[in-house]
């Protein structure tokens, strides 16, 4: 019988669609809840564990109490033992919003839960969250136990995560069925405070062993090299020249799109979602609800660029561009921009996205033109995962 540790960060991803670019810190969680954010991590782990439903008798989970794993495993009928229970820390999350008090957990709970598994010699530790959770796992374990990350956060730059919850489940199922080789992968994280100010400060914290599943595990994020600047400016000028006067434009995150924001002549954040009409900015740093309210009933085009090294268009750091937003915009109005160098350095020669809604994924995926410089395009497959 395989022994698997499971930790869920129950607040992971809550800051994404409401435009907070993360959920680190009690003040940010408080603000996310006030903006209407809902917990997402449990559903993503549920989706992952569906892949091993037929292997229940072959797995014993070690987990933490409550929403850190116990509740979900009990509801799904898995065998489990609780090795750590967090002490309740009541936090006022907005009485005036109809939310009285909520018990939240901390990064220290994640660390202590992971360490509590070690006495049982687990074969693998599975965790759900983002880069902050991965850092906690690294602090707790070092390189002693192999891990598998289920992507559930806003910031997911580390290469210890599967591409999607479903693919995390498939990776776990493959691991349980055989001797999947292991490989060391980087744990990365960014400064969230700087991130909210439009500065991307990424640090390497260490490495963890993960199952070697190239088709299911993500690559680390690659920064844009300085040599890409000329290509970004060329792309920006082309898009600028092609902009229609009777159309709204949503400008996504990333340095490639940021070059267009600079050309349009307004102060912007590299990481926010902005709205432009007739080449003038009319709203900045929008969340999902803001976007939907602004574009309802208006022809709107979305200009977006994939994450370097990973090829993600949606679902990594730009959860504001949700399934509802993509449905409102329509596949035909998505404009993808990326330098030839960025495309050449993708580990997988396709672009991917994750919305959490299979129907939207089916509508959006297909083959797209990608603008690589002034007047130059290539065609690439875009696939929902």
PyMOL commands that set and color helices and strands:
alter all, ss='L'
color gray80, all
select helices_A, chain A and resi 26-34+41-58+66-68+70-76+95-97+107-120+131-141+165-177+192-196+226-242+255-264+288-295+323-329+331-333+340-344+358-364
alter helices_A, ss='H'
color red, helices_A
select strands_A, chain A and resi 2-8+59-64+80-84+89-92+101-104+124-129+147-151+182-190+202-211+248-251+274-277+280-283+300-304+334-337+351-353+366-373+376-384
alter strands_A, ss='S'
color yellow, strands_A
deselect
rebuild
show_as cartoon
